[in-house]
């Protein structure tokens, strides 16, 4: 019988922020992943990288500032670095968890590039703040290089575009590993954003929204379900108000209606809902579960949240 293939998108809570936090968090997350594998699911993982890529970008920018003979590190390279070191901790934690359960299954991290449209409107309206706090003079120097900055508090921060994911370059490799019943970690941090130029791939100065990339990954793999593990127990209407209304389930049409009403906050719940809509499309069998990571640690069978379907 064909195994159920699921794509699990891990949020910040699954990884922590600092190196020690990440080590501890991935061990806990591996327990939740282990439950799905024990239930005989084919699992493909994607994850956030917000704090990690920011730390890397800050460190590399500071290094280039102290040692001018070294060139600055492009955003795409910082994304690749974050995929590598998050994948390193995550795959080892999952491997250990599975071996402790008597399960031998290879776990691999695929360095994943995701193509974006060079004419995406996001490039004209950058929104993602990254990197260290700069002085006004440093911000002016960044602007002269063609980078964008924004004032934040008493200083300035760099700001980059968040274009939509178009295609996943390594999708055939990811599919082959999943078909071989291996656990795959891919599209970390939304993937390394690249632009297609003839036969070349050029890194883009951007950050892809991780939930949209996870939805695209699930779509291209023809996964049976996309599970987005986050910090809230349900999707809610009127979130944060006295009239807050948790939703146990929601149709695609209802999700679109709530989006039009402005129910979901940009940068938090909105991309998750958009990813669900894009992934499900017109399919009558695909579904998306948005659930709390802490509940996932209590076992798959009792996992609750908001189920989105056609």
C-alpha atoms as one frame of an Amber mdcrd trajectory, in Angstrom:
protein
   0.000   0.000   0.000   1.268   3.459  -0.895   2.497   5.366   2.128   1.010
   8.717   3.046   3.449  11.472   2.068   3.415  14.564   4.242   5.381  17.793
   4.182   5.935  19.293   7.633   6.837  22.982   7.893   8.662  23.807  11.121
   8.457  27.297  12.594  10.859  29.194  14.814   9.728  27.340  17.958  11.039
  24.065  16.517  14.560  25.443  16.194  15.206  28.069  18.858  17.472  31.062
  18.290  20.949  30.507  19.705  23.216  27.514  19.071  22.437  25.858  22.455
  18.706  26.563  22.013  18.746  25.001  18.551  20.491  21.875  19.826  17.855
  21.439  22.535  14.873  22.389  20.347  15.751  20.000  17.516  15.861  17.080
  19.963  12.285  17.830  21.045  11.140  18.401  17.467  12.663  15.068  16.442
  10.258  13.304  18.826   7.260  14.745  16.962   8.788  13.814  13.599   9.506
  10.319  14.917   5.815   9.786  15.647   4.886  10.439  12.017   7.593   8.082
  10.775   6.452   5.444  13.270   2.953   5.810  11.762   4.542   4.801   8.437
   4.420   8.198   6.747   6.915   9.444   4.194   8.149  12.680   5.747   9.674
  15.691   4.028  10.587  18.640   6.243  11.047  22.331   5.632  11.922  24.892
   8.287  12.279  28.566   9.117  15.650  30.264   9.475  14.828  33.827  10.563
  17.102  34.234  13.601  19.795  31.997  12.122  20.167  33.732   8.765  20.075
  37.098  10.525  22.903  36.000  12.813  24.959  34.749   9.863  24.362  37.902
   7.827  25.332  40.098  10.787  28.483  38.084  11.485  29.616  38.094   7.856
  28.891  41.819   7.432  30.874  42.600  10.578  33.757  40.439   9.353  33.836
  42.322   6.034  33.729  45.631   7.911  36.742  44.715  10.081  38.646  43.158
   7.177  37.900  45.307   4.092  39.984  43.022   1.868  37.177  40.444   2.162
  34.063  41.064   0.105  30.627  41.123   1.742  28.686  37.845   1.753  25.598
  37.838  -0.518  22.213  37.143   1.059  21.850  33.950  -0.981  25.104  32.581
   0.484  23.905  33.406   4.007  20.723  31.432   3.256  22.816  28.475   2.088
  24.887  28.614   5.292  21.731  28.613   7.421  20.337  25.581   5.564  23.558
  23.699   6.225  23.882  24.302   9.922  20.180  23.950  10.756  20.007  20.776
   8.667  23.082  19.433  10.470  21.407  19.663  13.895  17.973  18.613  12.652
  19.048  15.531  10.699  21.287  14.294  13.525  18.518  14.790  16.101  16.016
  12.870  13.938  18.545  10.109  13.216  19.205   9.655  16.960  15.481   9.662
  17.779  14.750   7.009  15.148  17.647   4.761  16.227  16.444   5.033  19.840
  13.100   3.675  18.595  14.788   0.851  16.707  14.128   2.440  13.319  16.890
   2.731  10.728  16.063   5.302   8.099  18.517   7.675   6.388  17.947  11.383
   7.018  19.365  13.866   4.515  19.480  17.629   4.120  19.258  18.866   0.545
  20.769  22.280  -0.114  17.785  23.706  -1.964  17.587  26.551  -4.462  14.232
  28.125  -5.283  13.755  30.227  -8.403  12.010  33.587  -8.177  10.695  35.974
 -10.809  13.074  38.943 -11.340  10.007  41.074 -12.061   8.183  40.054  -8.884
   6.550  43.131  -7.341   8.288  42.287  -4.056  11.613  43.499  -5.471  10.111
  46.971  -5.777   8.686  46.885  -2.241  11.148  45.087   0.093   9.682  44.165
   3.492  12.023  41.704   5.277  14.337  43.320   7.847  17.669  41.553   8.355
  21.112  42.067   9.847  22.630  44.347  12.451  21.659  47.861  13.496  23.621
  50.445  11.501  24.404  54.134  11.887  23.037  56.653   9.420  26.426  56.823
   7.670  26.597  53.035   7.328  23.034  52.962   6.003  23.918  55.578   3.383
  26.890  53.443   2.320  24.564  50.440   1.921  22.159  52.497  -0.194  25.047
  53.511  -2.473  25.764  49.804  -3.007  22.192  49.360  -4.231  20.874  47.833
  -0.998  17.789  49.101   0.808  17.662  50.214   4.443  14.938  51.308   6.818
  15.046  53.318  10.032  14.320  51.240  13.128  14.507  52.872  16.541  17.703
  54.892  16.847  19.425  53.060  13.997  18.952  51.560  10.562  18.554  47.978
   9.336  18.881  46.434   5.924  15.633  45.408   4.228  15.242  42.859   1.418
  12.485  41.602  -0.856  10.285  38.561  -0.164   9.380  37.252  -3.666   7.097
  34.281  -4.261   8.677  30.870  -4.923   8.376  29.779  -8.553  10.153  26.435
  -8.868  12.418  24.207  -6.761  15.674  23.426  -8.565  16.479  20.229  -6.647
  12.915  18.841  -6.653  13.927  15.677  -8.570  16.565  14.825  -5.959  14.102
  15.490  -3.123  11.467  13.312  -4.792  13.951  10.475  -5.414  15.022  10.421
  -1.755  11.412  10.524  -0.568  10.434   7.751  -3.003  13.251   5.697  -1.443
  11.465   6.181   1.923  14.173   8.422   3.337  13.525  11.450   5.546  14.349
  14.624   3.634  14.996  18.148   4.924  14.622  20.668   2.107  13.712  24.273
   1.274  15.129  25.479   4.593  14.292  29.118   5.237  12.163  29.179   2.104
  15.072  28.012  -0.031  18.052  29.864  -1.473  16.482  32.490  -3.779  17.968
  32.335  -7.283  17.308  33.927 -10.665  17.562  31.905 -13.877  19.941  33.479
 -16.403  20.263  31.158 -19.422  21.957  28.042 -17.963  23.141  29.865 -14.856
  21.517  30.396 -11.478  22.313  33.713  -9.817  21.646  34.315  -6.125  19.024
  36.963  -5.442  19.161  39.508  -2.624  15.940  38.309  -1.089  14.272  36.066
   1.494  11.511  33.703   0.368   8.546  33.302   2.703   9.100  29.852   4.236
   5.412  28.863   4.368   4.876  29.620   0.678   7.976  27.562  -0.153   6.680
  24.677   1.974   3.374  24.809   0.117   5.171  24.783  -3.232   7.283  21.843
  -2.056   4.162  19.899  -1.036   2.509  20.731  -4.362   5.458  19.600  -6.512
   5.819  16.380  -4.483   2.066  15.746  -4.772   2.017  15.275  -0.999  -1.154
  14.053   0.658  -1.001  16.666   3.390   0.890  19.789   4.427   1.316  20.241
   8.178   2.419  23.654   9.451   3.623  23.471  13.057   3.618  26.853  14.727
   3.125  28.577  18.095  -0.695  28.785  18.075  -3.237  26.008  18.590  -5.686
  27.191  15.922  -6.206  29.706  13.201  -8.432  32.365  14.740 -10.803  35.014
  13.494 -10.544  38.390  15.250  -7.190  37.262  16.659  -6.086  39.019  19.828
  -9.490  40.579  20.536 -12.283  39.820  22.994 -14.193  38.247  20.077 -11.407
  35.829  19.124 -12.878  32.736  17.443 -10.732  29.599  17.000 -11.476  27.543
  13.897 -11.362  23.733  13.883 -11.722  23.611  10.112 -12.071  25.887   7.147
 -12.709  25.461   3.421 -10.545  27.085   0.769 -13.389  29.416  -0.168 -13.835
  30.471   3.453 -10.095  31.046   3.748 -10.193  33.340   0.700 -13.130  35.239
   2.169 -11.361  35.729   5.503  -8.243  36.908   3.665 -10.301  39.517   1.806
 -11.682  40.663   5.162  -8.140  41.188   6.460  -8.462  38.562   9.189  -4.880
  37.298   8.937  -1.794  39.258   9.855   0.842  39.753   7.178   4.112  37.988
   7.952   2.560  35.566  10.478  -0.722  33.776   9.665  -1.395  35.254   6.212
   1.415  33.383   4.372   0.316  30.120   6.020  -3.228  30.564   4.725  -1.971
  31.574   1.277   0.296  28.510   1.193  -2.687  26.310   2.064  -4.831  27.804
  -0.702  -2.080  27.463  -3.315  -1.245  23.873  -2.333  -4.820  22.568  -2.142
  -5.946  24.263  -5.348  -8.860  22.277  -6.783  -7.845  18.994  -5.156 -10.543
  17.187  -3.231  -8.008  15.019  -1.357  -5.254  17.412  -0.279  -5.499  19.096
   3.100  -3.498  21.424   5.346  -3.278  21.228   9.128  -2.059  24.288  11.020
  -1.283  23.143  14.550   0.727  23.815  17.675   4.203  22.271  17.929   3.768
  21.548  21.640   0.694  19.417  20.911   2.601  17.552  18.215   5.052  16.464
  20.911   2.159  14.665  22.652   1.637  12.339  19.695   0.177  12.312  16.212
  -3.159  10.760  17.107  -4.168  13.604  19.414  -2.873  16.432  17.244  -5.496
  19.120  16.853  -5.476  22.423  15.025  -7.209  23.990  12.056  -7.837  21.668
   9.111  -8.151  23.387   5.722  -9.674  21.492   2.792 -11.508  22.131  -0.474
